Amino acid sequence: MYLDAAKKQEIFGQYGKSNTDTGSPEAQIALFSYRITHLTEHMKSNKKDYSTQRSLKALVGKRRRLLDYLKEIDIERYRAIVKALDLRK
């Protein structure tokens, strides 16, 4: 499997407050970004996989909503996570 417990803890430790911090918006956005990257690579070689395409669109929407939420509550945290994940051009 592409995303095991050790990889999740690494992501949460890097972007969250601790390895077990699964609820902070930054940690969730980082996890969604990792999954989006993986699914995008899958879609490049499997263009007609419509269920994965639907899942990818759902994940992008979830990440967008979390980013909007974070932007409203704390603009500095929003800017930090966008810069850390290199989401904007």
Salt bridges, closest charged atoms under 4 A:
GLU10 OE2 - LYS7 NZ 3.48
GLU26 OE2 - ARG77 NE 2.55
GLU41 OE2 - LYS44 NZ 3.31
ASP49 OD2 - HIS42 NE2 2.74
ASP68 OD1 - ARG64 NH2 2.79
GLU76 OE2 - ARG79 NH1 3.21
